[in-house]
Amino acid sequence: MERFTLFAAGEGGYSSYRIPTCIALPGGRVVAFCEGRRDSSADWGCIRILACVSEDGGRTFGPARLIASDDPNTLGNPSPVFDRETGRLHLLLNGNLHDGGEAQILRGEASRRVLHMFSDDLGETWSAPVDITKEAMAPGWTWHAVGPCHGAQLSSGRLIVPCNHAVLGEDGTSGPYISGALYSDDHGETWRRSADVGPDTNECSLAELPDGRVLINMRSYAGRNRRAVSESSDGGATWDAPHFDEALVEPVCQGSLLSTQEGRLYFVNPASIKRERLTVRRSDDGGRTWAASLVLHEGPAAYADLAPLPDGALFILFECGDGNAYERIDACILSAL
């Protein structure tokens, strides 16, 4: 297993780097995204979208590039999805005011935006972000978050990105987080909301199974320390009732799901009741069972993402550290599991 650090807290003019996401593109290119948190590790403040690009299948990377900023405000949750038919790399993200954090947004006291940008040269240059909040959020929604992880292009050509939201109640308090998806059937020109998956879930990831069903895997607030899962038979427009995957232990944290052309399914998360033991798992039967697993980092660890490499290896990007989970973002290449 090859492993190295891409972003380290305190370096490059940023107090903290968080929310790693990644995507593999044609020609062996890999783009690794994250949030560059300028002044602190808080989830709001001056936060920018950064990316590093690899031309050799994730073995080496160039310097960090600024992809999007709205100083002094927050841009976050980079969620890439590649359109094989057009060659366009899409990036969905969220934005809010630097002093309007999640608590205020959930109370309806601050606004949240959903943005879309794209690259037609595999991440070399990017369009300006366009506000798609009216497409992405229904009336009464307060919170919205895409990913944070990669999206997928289904066999039908549909682009789909996992997301979650919350709704302000009549009593002025927020309802629970609810997972869902945004999808596009016109190559990212317009986006539609899926039906809700279920309450008390967020920070989800999805993948298409070999038979065409879409599996969504979600962080759960039900007190079970297990990931919640649901399936869709109509390309992610509607979802079955969610249930728990008893094999996927979680500390209430983000995780990432990936399907490969070989029909395998991979999942990565901190597999503990604490944010530690970053573990990748493989399923050969659509997520019904997990045939193999490997601990990538025994110590503190949190968010992670996966991308398939042309030689069958996995590229994995993850938060980790020795004293806490947010000291750095490491990358590793796993040749077999």
C-alpha positions as CSV (number, residue, x, y, z in Angstrom):
1,M,0.0,0.0,0.0
2,E,1.4,3.4,-1.1
3,R,0.6,6.2,1.3
4,F,1.5,9.9,1.6
5,T,0.2,13.2,2.9
6,L,-1.5,15.7,0.5
7,F,-2.7,18.4,3.0
8,A,-1.3,19.2,6.5
9,A,-3.0,21.6,8.9
10,G,-1.2,24.9,9.3
11,E,0.7,24.6,6.0
12,G,0.0,26.6,2.8
13,G,-1.8,29.5,4.6
14,Y,-4.6,27.4,5.9
15,S,-5.3,26.6,9.6
16,S,-7.1,23.4,8.6
17,Y,-7.9,21.1,5.7
18,R,-11.1,19.1,5.8
19,I,-13.7,17.2,3.8
20,P,-11.6,15.2,1.3
21,T,-13.3,14.1,-2.0
22,C,-11.7,12.6,-5.1
23,I,-12.5,11.4,-8.6
24,A,-10.6,9.4,-11.2
25,L,-10.8,10.7,-14.8
26,P,-9.7,9.4,-18.2
27,G,-6.0,9.1,-19.0
28,G,-5.0,8.2,-15.4
29,R,-5.8,11.7,-14.0
30,V,-7.0,11.9,-10.4
31,V,-8.4,15.1,-8.8
32,A,-8.3,15.4,-5.0
33,F,-10.5,18.1,-3.5
34,C,-10.8,19.5,0.0
35,E,-11.9,22.5,2.0
36,G,-9.2,25.0,2.9
37,R,-10.2,26.5,6.2
38,R,-8.2,29.7,6.4
39,D,-8.5,30.9,10.0
40,S,-9.7,28.0,12.1
41,S,-11.0,24.4,11.9
42,A,-14.6,25.5,12.3
43,D,-17.3,24.5,9.8
44,W,-17.9,28.2,8.9
45,G,-15.8,31.2,8.3
46,C,-13.5,31.8,5.4
47,I,-13.5,28.4,3.6
48,R,-12.4,27.8,0.0
49,I,-12.4,24.8,-2.3
50,L,-9.0,23.5,-3.2
51,A,-7.8,20.7,-5.4
52,C,-4.6,18.8,-6.3
53,V,-4.2,17.0,-9.7
54,S,-2.3,13.8,-10.4
55,E,-1.4,12.7,-13.9
56,D,-0.1,9.3,-13.0
57,G,-3.0,7.5,-11.4
58,G,-2.7,9.1,-8.0
59,R,1.0,8.3,-7.4
60,T,2.1,11.9,-7.4
61,F,0.3,15.3,-7.2
62,G,0.9,18.8,-8.2
63,P,0.5,21.7,-5.8
64,A,-2.9,22.8,-4.3
65,R,-5.0,24.9,-6.7
66,L,-7.7,27.3,-5.6
67,I,-10.9,26.2,-7.4
68,A,-13.6,28.4,-5.8
69,S,-13.8,31.1,-3.1
70,D,-16.3,33.6,-1.8
71,D,-14.1,35.4,0.8
72,P,-14.8,35.9,3.6
73,N,-17.7,33.5,3.4
74,T,-17.9,29.7,3.3
75,L,-17.8,27.4,0.3
76,G,-17.7,23.7,1.1
77,N,-18.8,20.1,0.5
78,P,-17.1,19.6,-2.9
79,S,-19.0,16.8,-4.7
80,P,-17.6,15.9,-8.1
81,V,-19.3,13.8,-10.8
82,F,-17.9,13.1,-14.3
83,D,-20.1,12.8,-17.4
84,R,-18.5,10.1,-19.6
85,E,-20.7,11.2,-22.6
86,T,-19.6,14.9,-22.7
87,G,-16.3,14.8,-20.9
88,R,-17.5,17.4,-18.5
89,L,-16.4,17.3,-14.8
90,H,-19.2,18.7,-12.6
91,L,-18.7,20.0,-9.1
92,L,-21.6,20.6,-6.7
93,L,-20.9,22.5,-3.5
94,N,-22.6,24.6,-0.8
95,G,-22.2,28.1,0.5
96,N,-23.2,30.3,3.4
97,L,-22.1,33.5,5.1
98,H,-19.0,33.4,7.2
99,D,-20.9,34.2,10.4
100,G,-24.0,32.1,9.5
101,G,-23.1,28.6,10.6
102,E,-25.1,25.4,10.7
103,A,-26.9,26.1,13.9
104,Q,-28.2,29.4,12.6
105,I,-29.1,27.9,9.2
106,L,-31.1,25.1,10.9
107,R,-33.1,27.8,12.9
108,G,-33.9,29.7,9.7
109,E,-31.7,32.6,10.8
110,A,-29.1,32.3,8.0
111,S,-29.2,31.2,4.4
112,R,-27.7,28.2,2.7
113,R,-26.9,28.0,-1.1
114,V,-26.3,25.1,-3.5
115,L,-23.9,25.9,-6.3
116,H,-22.8,24.1,-9.6
117,M,-19.6,24.6,-11.5
118,F,-17.8,22.5,-14.2
119,S,-14.6,21.9,-16.0
120,D,-14.3,20.8,-19.7
121,D,-10.6,20.1,-19.5
122,L,-10.5,17.5,-16.7
123,G,-10.1,20.0,-13.9
124,E,-7.5,22.3,-15.4
125,T,-9.9,25.3,-15.5
126,W,-13.3,25.8,-14.0
127,S,-16.4,27.8,-14.7
128,A,-17.7,30.3,-12.2
129,P,-20.1,28.8,-9.7
130,V,-23.8,29.1,-10.6
131,D,-26.5,29.2,-7.9
132,I,-28.9,26.3,-8.3
133,T,-30.6,26.7,-4.9
134,K,-34.1,27.0,-6.4
135,E,-33.7,23.6,-8.1
136,A,-32.0,21.9,-5.2
137,M,-34.0,23.2,-2.2
138,A,-37.8,23.1,-1.7
139,P,-39.7,25.8,0.1
140,G,-39.3,25.5,3.8
141,W,-35.9,23.8,3.7
142,T,-33.2,25.5,5.8
143,W,-30.2,23.2,5.7
144,H,-28.8,21.6,2.6
145,A,-25.5,19.7,2.0
146,V,-24.3,17.8,-1.0
147,G,-22.2,14.7,-0.4
148,P,-19.6,15.3,0.8
149,C,-18.1,12.7,-1.6
150,H,-18.2,11.9,-5.3
151,G,-21.4,11.5,-7.2
152,A,-22.1,8.9,-9.9
153,Q,-23.1,8.6,-13.5
154,L,-25.6,5.7,-13.9
155,S,-25.7,3.4,-16.8
156,S,-28.7,5.4,-18.1
157,G,-26.5,8.5,-18.3
158,R,-28.1,10.1,-15.3
159,L,-25.8,12.2,-13.1
160,I,-26.6,11.8,-9.4
161,V,-25.2,13.3,-6.3
162,P,-26.1,12.3,-2.7
163,C,-27.3,15.1,-0.4
164,N,-29.3,15.9,2.7
165,H,-31.5,18.6,4.0
166,A,-33.6,19.8,7.0
167,V,-37.0,21.5,7.2
168,L,-38.0,24.3,9.6
169,G,-40.9,23.2,11.7
170,E,-44.0,25.3,12.6
171,D,-42.6,25.8,16.1
172,G,-39.5,27.5,14.7
173,T,-37.2,24.5,15.4
174,S,-35.5,22.4,12.8
175,G,-36.7,18.9,11.9
176,P,-34.3,16.0,11.5
177,Y,-31.7,15.7,8.7
178,I,-33.1,13.8,5.7
179,S,-31.1,12.1,3.0
180,G,-31.9,12.3,-0.7
181,A,-30.2,13.0,-4.0
182,L,-29.9,15.6,-6.8
183,Y,-30.0,14.2,-10.3
184,S,-29.7,15.5,-13.9
185,D,-30.9,13.8,-17.1
186,D,-29.6,16.6,-19.4
187,H,-25.8,16.5,-18.6
188,G,-26.0,18.9,-15.7
189,E,-28.0,21.7,-17.4
190,T,-30.8,21.3,-14.8
191,W,-31.1,19.4,-11.6
192,R,-34.0,17.7,-9.8
193,R,-34.6,16.6,-6.2
194,S,-35.2,12.9,-5.4
195,A,-37.8,11.8,-3.0
196,D,-36.7,11.7,0.7
197,V,-35.0,8.6,1.9
198,G,-35.7,8.8,5.6
199,P,-35.2,11.0,8.6
200,D,-32.2,11.1,11.0
201,T,-29.8,10.5,8.2
202,N,-27.3,12.6,6.3
203,E,-23.8,12.7,4.8
204,C,-24.6,9.9,2.4
205,S,-23.0,8.2,-0.5
206,L,-24.4,6.2,-3.4
207,A,-23.5,3.7,-6.1
208,E,-25.2,1.8,-8.9
209,L,-25.3,-2.0,-8.5
210,P,-24.8,-4.4,-11.5
211,D,-28.5,-5.0,-11.8
212,G,-29.2,-1.2,-12.1
213,R,-30.5,-0.6,-8.6
214,V,-28.9,2.4,-6.8
215,L,-27.7,1.8,-3.2
216,I,-27.5,4.8,-0.8
217,N,-25.4,4.5,2.4
218,M,-26.1,7.1,5.1
219,R,-24.8,8.4,8.4
220,S,-27.4,7.7,11.0
221,Y,-28.5,9.6,14.1
222,A,-30.6,6.7,15.5
223,G,-28.2,5.8,18.3
224,R,-27.3,2.4,16.8
225,N,-23.7,3.3,15.6
226,R,-24.6,1.6,12.3
227,R,-24.8,2.9,8.8
228,A,-28.3,3.2,7.3
229,V,-28.9,2.0,3.7
230,S,-31.7,2.1,1.2
231,E,-32.2,1.1,-2.4
232,S,-33.8,2.6,-5.5
233,S,-35.1,0.8,-8.6
234,D,-35.8,4.0,-10.6
235,G,-32.4,5.6,-10.8
236,G,-32.5,7.3,-7.4
237,A,-35.8,9.2,-8.0
238,T,-37.5,7.3,-5.1
239,W,-36.2,5.0,-2.3
240,D,-37.2,2.0,-0.3
241,A,-37.6,2.2,3.4
242,P,-34.1,2.4,5.0
243,H,-32.6,-0.2,7.3
244,F,-29.3,-0.7,9.1
245,D,-26.3,-2.5,7.8
246,E,-25.2,-4.3,11.0
247,A,-21.8,-4.9,9.6
248,L,-21.0,-1.3,9.1
249,V,-20.1,0.2,12.5
250,E,-19.9,4.0,12.6
251,P,-19.3,6.8,15.2
252,V,-21.8,9.1,13.4
253,C,-19.5,10.2,10.7
254,Q,-19.2,10.5,6.9
255,G,-18.5,7.4,4.8
256,S,-18.0,6.7,1.1
257,L,-19.4,4.0,-1.2
258,L,-18.0,3.1,-4.6
259,S,-19.0,0.6,-7.3
260,T,-16.5,-0.6,-9.9
261,Q,-16.9,-2.0,-13.5
262,E,-16.0,-5.4,-12.2
263,G,-19.2,-5.4,-10.0
264,R,-17.5,-5.0,-6.7
265,L,-18.6,-2.5,-4.0
266,Y,-16.3,-0.7,-1.7
267,F,-17.0,1.3,1.4
268,V,-14.7,3.3,3.7
269,N,-15.4,4.9,7.1
270,P,-14.0,5.1,10.6
271,A,-15.3,1.7,11.7
272,S,-15.6,2.3,15.4
273,I,-17.9,4.0,17.9
274,K,-15.2,6.8,17.9
275,R,-13.6,8.6,14.9
276,E,-10.7,6.1,14.5
277,R,-9.8,2.9,12.7
278,L,-10.3,4.1,9.1
279,T,-11.4,0.9,7.3
280,V,-12.1,0.0,3.7
281,R,-14.4,-3.0,3.0
282,R,-15.3,-5.0,-0.2
283,S,-18.6,-6.6,-1.1
284,D,-19.1,-9.0,-3.9
285,D,-22.8,-9.3,-3.6
286,G,-24.2,-5.7,-3.8
287,G,-23.6,-4.9,-0.1
288,R,-25.5,-7.8,1.4
289,T,-22.2,-9.0,3.0
290,W,-18.7,-7.6,3.2
291,A,-16.1,-10.2,2.2
292,A,-12.9,-8.4,3.1
293,S,-11.7,-5.4,5.1
294,L,-8.5,-3.6,5.8
295,V,-7.7,-1.0,8.5
296,L,-5.8,1.9,6.8
297,H,-5.2,4.0,9.9
298,E,-5.6,2.7,13.4
299,G,-5.6,6.1,15.1
300,P,-7.9,9.1,14.9
301,A,-9.6,9.3,11.5
302,A,-12.8,10.8,10.1
303,Y,-14.0,11.7,6.5
304,A,-12.8,9.8,3.5
305,D,-13.5,9.1,-0.2
306,L,-12.7,6.5,-2.9
307,A,-11.9,6.5,-6.6
308,P,-11.2,3.5,-8.9
309,L,-7.9,3.5,-10.8
310,P,-7.5,2.0,-14.3
311,D,-5.3,-0.8,-13.1
312,G,-7.9,-2.0,-10.6
313,A,-6.4,-0.4,-7.6
314,L,-8.2,2.0,-5.3
315,F,-7.3,5.6,-4.5
316,I,-8.4,6.6,-1.0
317,L,-8.3,10.1,0.4
318,F,-8.9,10.5,4.2
319,E,-8.7,12.7,7.2
320,C,-6.4,11.3,9.9
321,G,-3.8,12.1,12.6
322,D,-2.0,11.0,15.6
323,G,-3.5,13.2,18.3
324,N,-6.8,14.1,16.4
325,A,-8.5,13.2,13.2
326,Y,-8.0,16.5,11.5
327,E,-4.2,16.9,11.5
328,R,-3.8,16.1,7.8
329,I,-5.4,14.6,4.7
330,D,-3.6,11.5,3.5
331,A,-3.9,9.5,0.3
332,C,-3.2,5.9,-0.3
333,I,-3.2,3.5,-3.2
334,L,-4.5,0.0,-2.4
335,S,-3.7,-2.5,-5.0
336,A,-5.8,-5.4,-3.6
337,L,-8.3,-6.1,-1.0
